[in-house]
Amino acid sequence: MYSFGVVLMEILTGKRPTDPMFCNGHTIVDFVKKSYQHEALHILDACLQEERRQFTRSNMEEDNNVYQCLLSLIQVALSCTCQIPSEWMNMRETTAKLHAIKMSYMSWRGS
């Protein structure tokens, strides 16, 4: 599960765990965990941020919904990378959560 969480972080941030910014014991997990509460949108990959802006430019409600979906994905990634393995989400929980995020996204999109 830990590796799945790291891969999800890579997708969301556009950074690899081997990025030069992660040195001296600092990891992608630390980066996401530290930035999640106050700067969640700032840690997102630049391409993902631009796509979000273009997609939601005319509708603040859509922007909030996209933001909530992205926050939920970050939460899943963080839940999969807890320091104590017994606190990790299992694959069934992770799948259910990702499905719920997708359904939420699809419902407000009208798809």
Secondary structure, 3 states (H helix, E strand, C coil): CHHHHHHHHHHHHCCCCCCCCCCCCCCHHHHHHHHHHHHHHHHCCHHHHHHHHHHHCCCHHHHHHHHHHHHHHHHHHHHHCCCCHHHCCCHHHHHHHHHHHHHHHHHHHCC
